[in-house]
Amino acid sequence: MNRILVLLTSLLILSFPSLTAAGPKEDVAAATQAWIAAMTSHDPERVVALYDSEAVLWGTRSPTFRDNPATVRDYFKDLRTAPPSYKVVIDEQRIRVYGDIAINTGSYTFSEVRDDKPIIRPSRFSFVYRNRDGRWLIVDHHSSAVPAPPQ
């Protein structure tokens, strides 16, 4: 009887995905979603906190290579003045995990409304994460605008 009870309890626990532990891919997806939420919050400090102290950033609209916390912070400072409509949405992503390093490549869309006109900027991204003490931090981030289709 005890064996049946243990078996039934085990099956019940396994049938609820929310009760099972998330894997590294899910953790990296959550770290990327935290970046999206931080960007949409318009809080540069919240965004910068997701980057490792040795992170490198090549931003979508930056002519400058950012390779230390001060220059990464400088890149995101304009979030404070972004209109309330400003947001970022992930369109697609591909996550690969290699031990304590993970790469997330995909596309996202930046959007906002200025002077009653929608501005939509589809872009591509590559995030490289490193797991430091159980936390996935961005160590490399490259973003670029999606080029216009050939005519």
C-alpha positions in Angstrom: 0.0 0.0 0.0 2.9 2.4 0.8 4.4 1.7 -2.6 1.2 2.6 -4.3 0.8 5.8 -2.3 4.4 6.8 -3.1 3.9 6.1 -6.8 0.7 8.0 -7.0 2.2 11.0 -5.1 5.2 11.0 -7.4 3.0 10.9 -10.5 0.9 13.7 -9.1 3.9 15.9 -8.5 5.4 15.2 -11.9 2.1 16.1 -13.6 2.3 19.7 -12.4 5.0 21.5 -14.5 5.1 24.5 -12.1 6.2 22.2 -9.3 9.2 20.9 -11.2 12.5 22.8 -11.2 13.2 25.0 -14.1 16.2 24.2 -16.2 19.0 26.5 -17.4 17.2 27.4 -20.7 14.2 28.5 -18.7 16.4 30.5 -16.3 18.1 32.2 -19.3 14.7 33.0 -20.8 13.6 34.5 -17.5 16.8 36.6 -17.4 16.0 37.9 -20.9 12.4 38.6 -19.8 13.8 40.5 -16.8 15.8 42.7 -19.3 12.6 43.3 -21.3 10.7 44.2 -18.1 13.5 46.5 -17.0 13.6 48.3 -20.3 9.9 48.7 -20.3 10.0 50.1 -16.7 12.2 53.0 -18.0 14.6 52.5 -15.1 18.2 52.5 -16.3 19.5 51.2 -13.0 17.2 48.2 -13.2 18.6 47.4 -16.7 22.3 47.9 -15.7 21.9 45.6 -12.7 21.4 42.7 -15.2 24.9 43.2 -16.7 28.0 41.7 -15.4 30.7 44.2 -14.3 32.8 43.0 -17.2 30.0 43.2 -19.8 30.4 44.5 -23.3 27.5 46.2 -25.1 27.2 47.1 -28.7 23.8 48.9 -28.6 21.3 49.2 -31.4 21.6 53.0 -31.6 25.2 53.4 -30.3 28.1 54.5 -32.3 30.2 53.7 -29.3 31.5 50.3 -28.0 30.5 50.1 -24.3 32.9 47.9 -22.2 32.5 49.0 -18.6 29.7 49.7 -16.1 29.9 53.5 -16.5 29.5 53.4 -20.3 26.8 50.7 -20.2 24.9 52.9 -17.7 25.4 56.0 -20.0 23.8 54.1 -22.9 20.6 53.4 -21.0 20.3 56.8 -19.3 17.8 58.0 -22.0 15.3 55.5 -20.7 14.3 58.1 -18.0 13.0 60.4 -20.7 11.3 57.7 -22.9 7.6 58.3 -23.4 5.3 56.1 -21.3 4.4 54.2 -24.5 7.9 53.0 -24.9 8.2 49.2 -24.7 10.2 46.2 -25.9 8.7 42.9 -27.0 10.6 39.7 -27.8 9.6 38.3 -31.2 11.6 35.1 -31.2 14.6 33.7 -29.4 16.9 30.7 -29.5 18.7 29.8 -26.3 21.7 27.5 -26.0 23.4 26.7 -22.8 27.0 25.5 -22.5 27.7 25.0 -18.8 27.9 28.3 -17.1 27.7 30.2 -20.4 24.5 30.7 -22.4 23.7 32.5 -25.6 20.3 33.9 -26.5 19.9 35.0 -30.1 16.7 36.4 -31.6 14.7 39.5 -32.5 12.8 42.1 -30.5 10.8 45.1 -31.4 11.2 48.5 -29.8 8.1 50.7 -30.0 6.8 54.0 -28.8 4.4 56.8 -29.8 5.7 60.3 -30.4 3.6 63.2 -31.6 0.7 60.7 -32.0 2.8 58.7 -34.5 3.8 55.1 -33.7 7.5 54.4 -34.1 8.4 50.7 -34.5 12.0 49.5 -34.6 12.5 45.8 -35.3 15.9 44.7 -34.1 18.1 41.6 -33.7 19.9 40.6 -30.6 22.6 38.3 -29.2 22.9 38.1 -25.4 25.7 36.1 -23.9 25.1 35.2 -20.2 27.4 33.9 -17.6 26.0 32.1 -14.5 27.6 33.8 -11.5 26.6 32.3 -8.2 23.3 31.1 -9.6 22.4 34.3 -11.4 22.5 34.6 -15.2 24.2 38.0 -16.0 24.8 39.6 -19.4 28.4 39.5 -20.3 28.0 40.4 -24.0 25.1 42.1 -25.7 24.9 43.0 -29.4 21.8 44.6 -30.9 21.2 45.9 -34.4 18.3 47.2 -36.4 16.7 44.8 -38.9 17.7 46.0 -42.4 15.0 47.0 -44.8 14.2 44.3 -47.3 15.9 44.5 -50.7 14.0 46.3 -53.4 
